[in-house]
Amino acid sequence: MMETDEQIYQKDQADYLPVFARYKIVLDHGDGVYVYDTHGKKYLDYLGGIAVNVLGHAYPPLVKAVADQAGKMIHCSNLYYTQTQADAAAKLVKLSGLGKVFFGNSGAEANEGAIKLARKYAHQQDPEKSQIITALHSFHGRTIATLTATGQPHYHEGFGPLPGGFDYVPFNDAAALEKLMSDKTAAVMLEPIQGEGGVHVPAMDYLKKVRALCDKYHALLIFDEIQCGMGRSGKFFAYEQFGVKPDIVTLAKGLAGGVPIGAFIAADEAAEAFHAGDHGSTFGGNPLACAAANVVLDTIEEKHLLDHVNEVGAYLKSQLEKFQQKYPKLITEVRGMGLILGMQLTRPGREIVNECLDYGLIINCTAGDVLRFVPPLIITRAHVDELCSVLDKVLAKYAG
């Protein structure tokens, strides 16, 4: 028997840890770039599960692959080989040009693994070489180590004592980074495009300067591409936009189109620091998740989705910039690449998000005052027009 929305709200509030500021709708199913609530109301989804549902909802080949794999084997542990895992790893090695892959279950796990590998690699050079530098306004996860790596102090409050060895610099400031680095620096960890921090894109030469500094101090360069990777920027990895190659890159979110998975990919020299027993995951890289990842990786290539992201992303950005021109007192900047875009507001954005929901549009506010657009990579120009027709109505109310 289907419960009412109010019954679901009450059950959730009674039994689920209250760590999410949820919106009061109960979603039931999705189709393409749309989701539907329990009353059948249709919503255009410009959040995509927070940059996860890259192929949209209920993409038939993905559904079939998951169903077929579930009927064969969901899990067998990493003590044995599976073809789905070997295939997914081979594809990521080819795409990245790096050496070895490890699969976990989430972005936080991917970043934890990257941090562990960097520390182990540095320790072999010098036991005191342990400093990891990240950027202010970054976001790297919710575990103790990854929230410590996150350069936003409010995420740290109440969770001390935090692990030592992490320092922070302003994003896009190579001079500040150089002042903090030394021969004791194990790694620099950055998002090539900051996501949760407000969709910040660095200057085109910034990451090259960071790469040079890492080389100077024999530190590893880690790129967290959990949100900006998987083709979202218009390149498979966002770091390709800047002509830089890392020593380690992390992925999650869109990698399996909604099935939980995370991965870090390391250059051979760094990867050699790990040996049997140094890292592991019970569920990571299980046959089900890897079957889903293979569909996503194959579809991005076969459907030429990177070209599509560049074309539709440029159109979306141009339309959002028109709102900046139309409502300059409300909107100060539109930034981003491809289909990771942010609209900087002069006021908090949650009310705007709520009003868009009333009109059947799902968007998101991050960093308090930035509207974030990370839709499925399959959106079309028509979906951009549909978004803009709602945004215009809502933004006009707040333009002042």
C-alpha positions in Angstrom: 0.0 0.0 0.0 1.4 3.4 -1.1 1.8 5.8 1.8 0.9 9.5 1.6 3.6 12.1 1.3 2.9 13.2 4.8 3.3 9.7 6.2 6.6 9.4 4.4 7.8 12.7 5.8 6.8 11.7 9.3 8.5 8.3 9.0 11.7 9.8 7.6 11.8 12.5 10.3 11.3 9.8 13.0 13.9 7.3 11.8 16.4 9.0 9.5 19.4 11.0 10.8 18.5 14.7 10.1 21.6 15.7 8.2 19.8 16.7 4.9 17.8 19.9 4.4 15.3 18.1 2.2 12.7 19.7 -0.1 9.2 18.5 0.6 8.6 16.4 -2.5 8.7 12.6 -2.7 10.2 11.5 -6.0 8.9 8.2 -7.5 10.5 7.7 -10.9 12.4 9.3 -13.7 12.6 9.2 -17.5 15.4 10.9 -19.4 15.9 14.4 -18.1 12.7 14.4 -16.1 11.6 13.0 -12.7 8.1 12.6 -11.4 6.8 12.8 -7.8 4.2 10.5 -6.2 1.4 12.7 -7.6 2.7 12.4 -11.1 4.0 16.0 -11.3 6.8 16.3 -13.8 10.1 18.1 -13.0 12.9 19.1 -15.4 16.0 17.8 -13.6 18.9 20.3 -13.8 20.6 18.8 -10.8 21.0 15.2 -12.1 21.4 13.7 -8.6 24.1 16.3 -8.0 26.1 15.6 -11.2 25.4 11.9 -11.1 22.8 10.9 -13.6 24.9 11.8 -16.6 22.8 9.6 -19.0 19.5 10.8 -17.4 17.0 8.6 -15.7 16.1 5.0 -16.7 18.5 5.0 -19.7 17.5 1.7 -21.3 21.0 0.3 -21.9 22.1 1.1 -18.4 18.9 -0.4 -16.9 19.4 -3.6 -19.0 23.1 -3.9 -18.0 22.3 -3.5 -14.3 19.4 -6.0 -14.5 21.4 -8.5 -16.5 24.4 -8.3 -14.2 22.2 -8.5 -11.1 20.8 -11.7 -12.5 24.3 -13.1 -12.9 26.3 -11.8 -9.9 26.1 -8.7 -7.8 29.1 -9.2 -5.6 32.0 -11.7 -5.2 34.7 -9.7 -3.3 38.0 -8.5 -4.7 39.7 -11.8 -3.9 38.7 -12.8 -7.4 38.8 -11.4 -10.9 35.8 -10.2 -12.9 35.6 -9.1 -16.5 33.4 -6.1 -15.7 36.0 -4.7 -13.3 38.9 -5.4 -15.7 37.1 -3.7 -18.6 36.2 -0.6 -16.6 39.8 -0.2 -15.3 41.2 -0.6 -18.8 38.9 2.1 -20.1 39.9 4.6 -17.4 43.6 3.9 -17.8 43.2 4.6 -21.6 41.2 7.7 -21.0 43.5 9.2 -18.4 46.9 8.0 -19.8 47.8 7.1 -16.2 48.8 3.7 -14.9 46.5 1.9 -12.3 42.9 2.2 -11.1 41.3 1.4 -7.8 37.5 1.2 -7.3 35.7 2.2 -4.2 32.1 3.1 -3.5 32.0 7.0 -3.4 33.9 10.2 -4.0 35.0 10.4 -0.4 36.5 6.9 -0.6 38.2 7.8 -3.9 39.8 10.9 -2.2 40.7 8.9 0.9 42.5 6.4 -1.3 44.3 9.2 -3.1 45.4 10.8 0.1 46.7 7.4 1.5 48.6 6.7 -1.7 50.2 10.2 -1.7 51.3 9.8 1.9 52.7 6.3 1.3 54.6 7.4 -1.8 56.0 10.5 0.1 56.9 8.4 3.1 59.2 6.2 1.0 61.1 9.4 0.1 61.1 10.9 3.6 59.1 9.9 6.6 58.6 13.6 7.4 57.3 14.4 3.9 53.6 14.5 4.8 52.0 17.9 4.1 49.0 17.9 1.8 47.9 21.3 0.5 44.3 22.0 -0.7 42.4 25.1 -1.7 40.0 27.3 0.3 36.4 26.8 -0.8 37.3 23.2 -1.9 35.1 20.2 -1.1 36.6 16.7 -1.0 34.2 14.6 1.1 32.6 13.9 4.5 34.9 11.4 6.1 37.3 12.7 8.7 40.3 12.9 6.4 38.4 14.3 3.4 36.5 16.9 5.4 39.9 17.9 6.8 41.1 18.2 3.2 38.0 20.4 2.5 39.1 24.0 2.7 35.8 25.3 4.3 36.1 25.7 8.1 32.4 25.3 8.8 32.7 21.6 7.7 35.4 21.1 10.4 33.4 22.5 13.4 32.7 20.0 16.1 34.7 17.1 14.6 38.1 17.7 16.1 40.7 16.7 16.7 41.2 16.5 12.9 44.1 14.7 11.3 47.3 16.8 11.0 49.3 17.6 7.9 46.7 19.6 5.9 47.2 23.2 4.9 45.1 25.5 2.7 45.7 28.2 0.1 43.4 30.5 -1.9 42.3 28.8 -5.1 43.9 30.2 -8.3 46.8 31.8 -6.4 50.0 30.1 -7.5 52.2 32.6 -5.5 50.4 31.7 -2.2 50.9 28.0 -3.0 54.6 28.5 -3.6 55.0 30.2 -0.2 53.5 27.2 1.5 55.3 24.4 -0.3 58.6 22.8 0.7 60.4 19.5 0.4 58.0 18.3 3.1 55.0 18.7 0.8 53.6 15.3 -0.1 50.8 16.4 -2.4 48.7 19.3 -3.7 45.0 18.3 -4.1 42.7 20.5 -6.1 39.4 20.4 -8.0 40.3 21.7 -11.5 36.8 23.4 -11.3 35.5 23.9 -7.8 32.0 22.5 -7.5 30.4 22.7 -4.1 32.4 25.9 -3.4 30.5 27.8 -6.0 31.6 26.7 -9.5 35.0 28.4 -9.6 37.2 28.1 -12.8 40.9 29.0 -12.4 42.9 31.0 -14.9 44.1 28.9 -17.8 47.7 28.9 -16.7 47.1 28.3 -12.9 47.1 24.5 -13.0 50.3 24.5 -15.2 52.0 26.6 -12.5 50.8 24.1 -9.8 52.2 21.2 -11.9 55.5 23.0 -12.1 55.6 23.6 -8.3 54.8 19.9 -7.6 57.6 18.8 -9.9 60.0 21.3 -8.2 59.3 19.8 -4.7 58.7 16.2 -5.8 55.1 16.4 -4.6 52.2 14.5 -6.2 49.5 16.5 -8.0 46.0 15.1 -7.2 43.0 16.3 -9.1 39.6 15.7 -7.6 37.3 15.3 -10.6 34.4 13.8 -8.7 32.1 16.6 -9.8 33.8 18.1 -12.8 34.9 14.9 -14.5 33.1 12.4 -16.6 32.8 14.8 -19.5 30.9 17.5 -17.6 33.4 20.2 -18.6 33.4 19.3 -22.3 36.5 17.1 -21.9 36.4 13.7 -20.3 38.7 15.1 -17.5 38.4 18.8 -16.7 42.2 18.9 -16.4 42.4 18.4 -20.1 40.9 21.9 -20.5 44.1 23.3 -19.0 46.7 21.1 -20.7 47.9 19.6 -17.4 48.2 15.9 -16.3 48.1 14.9 -12.6 49.7 12.1 -10.8 46.4 10.9 -9.3 42.9 11.7 -10.4 39.7 10.8 -8.6 36.2 10.1 -10.0 32.8 9.1 -8.7 29.3 10.7 -9.1 28.6 10.2 -12.9 31.0 7.2 -13.3 28.2 4.6 -13.1 25.2 6.8 -13.9 23.7 6.5 -10.5 25.0 3.2 -9.2 27.4 4.0 -6.3 31.1 3.8 -7.4 34.3 5.8 -6.9 37.7 5.5 -8.4 41.2 6.9 -8.2 43.7 6.5 -11.1 47.4 6.8 -10.4 50.5 7.2 -12.5 52.6 4.0 -12.4 55.4 5.6 -10.3 52.9 6.6 -7.6 50.9 3.4 -7.9 54.0 1.4 -7.1 53.9 2.7 -3.5 50.9 0.4 -2.8 51.3 -3.3 -2.2 48.9 -6.1 -1.3 47.2 -5.2 2.0 47.9 -1.4 1.8 44.4 -0.6 0.6 41.1 -2.3 0.0 37.3 -2.2 -0.2 34.7 -4.9 0.3 32.2 -3.6 -2.2 34.4 -1.4 -4.3 34.5 -2.4 -8.0 31.8 -5.0 -7.6 30.5 -6.6 -10.9 27.2 -4.6 -10.7 28.8 -1.2 -10.3 31.4 -1.9 -12.9 28.8 -3.2 -15.4 27.0 0.2 -15.0 30.3 2.1 -15.4 31.1 0.3 -18.6 27.8 1.4 -20.1 28.4 5.0 -19.1 32.0 5.0 -20.4 31.0 3.4 -23.7 28.0 5.7 -24.2 30.1 8.9 -23.7 32.4 7.7 -26.5 29.8 6.1 -28.9 27.2 8.9 -28.6 29.9 11.6 -28.9 28.6 13.2 -25.7 31.7 15.5 -25.3 30.8 17.3 -28.5 27.2 17.5 -27.3 28.2 18.9 -23.9 30.3 21.6 -25.6 27.5 22.6 -27.9 24.6 22.6 -25.4 26.8 23.9 -22.6 27.8 27.0 -24.6 24.1 27.6 -25.4 23.1 27.2 -21.8 25.8 29.6 -20.6 24.9 32.2 -23.2 21.2 32.1 -22.1 22.2 32.4 -18.4 24.4 35.4 -19.3 21.4 37.0 -20.8 19.7 36.8 -17.3 22.8 38.5 -15.9 22.4 41.4 -18.3 18.6 41.5 -17.6 18.9 41.3 -13.8 22.2 42.9 -12.9 21.2 43.8 -9.4 20.5 40.1 -8.7 23.1 38.3 -10.8 26.7 39.4 -10.8 28.4 36.5 -12.7 27.8 33.4 -14.7 30.8 31.0 -14.6 31.8 27.4 -15.5 32.4 25.2 -18.5 30.3 22.7 -20.4 27.5 21.5 -18.1 28.9 22.6 -14.8 27.7 26.2 -14.5 27.1 28.6 -11.6 25.1 31.8 -11.4 26.4 34.1 -8.6 23.6 35.9 -6.8 23.5 38.9 -4.6 21.2 37.2 -2.2 20.7 33.6 -0.8 19.3 31.3 -3.4 17.2 28.7 -1.5 13.9 30.6 -2.0 14.6 30.7 -5.7 15.2 27.0 -5.7 11.9 26.4 -3.9 10.0 28.6 -6.3 11.5 26.8 -9.3 10.3 23.5 -7.7 6.7 24.9 -7.7 7.1 25.4 -11.5 8.4 21.9 -12.0 12.1 22.7 -12.3 14.9 21.2 -10.1 18.0 23.3 -9.7 20.3 23.7 -6.7 21.9 26.4 -4.6 25.5 25.8 -3.4 27.7 28.0 -1.3 24.6 29.8 -0.1 24.2 32.2 -3.1 25.2 30.4 -6.2 22.6 28.6 -8.4 24.3 25.5 -9.8 23.4 23.8 -13.0 24.8 20.2 -13.4 22.1 18.5 -15.5 22.3 15.1 -17.3 24.7 15.4 -20.2 21.9 14.5 -22.6 20.0 17.7 -22.2 19.1 19.5 -25.5 18.7 23.1 -26.5 14.9 22.6 -26.0 15.5 21.7 -22.4 17.6 24.8 -22.0 14.7 26.9 -23.3 12.4 25.1 -20.9 14.7 25.9 -18.0 14.9 29.6 -19.0 11.2 30.0 -19.3 10.8 29.1 -15.7 14.0 30.9 -14.5 12.8 34.2 -16.1 9.5 34.1 -14.1 11.2 33.3 -10.8 14.2 35.6 -11.1 12.0 38.6 -12.1 10.4 38.4 -8.6 13.8 38.8 -6.9 15.5 41.2 -9.3 14.5 44.2 -7.2 
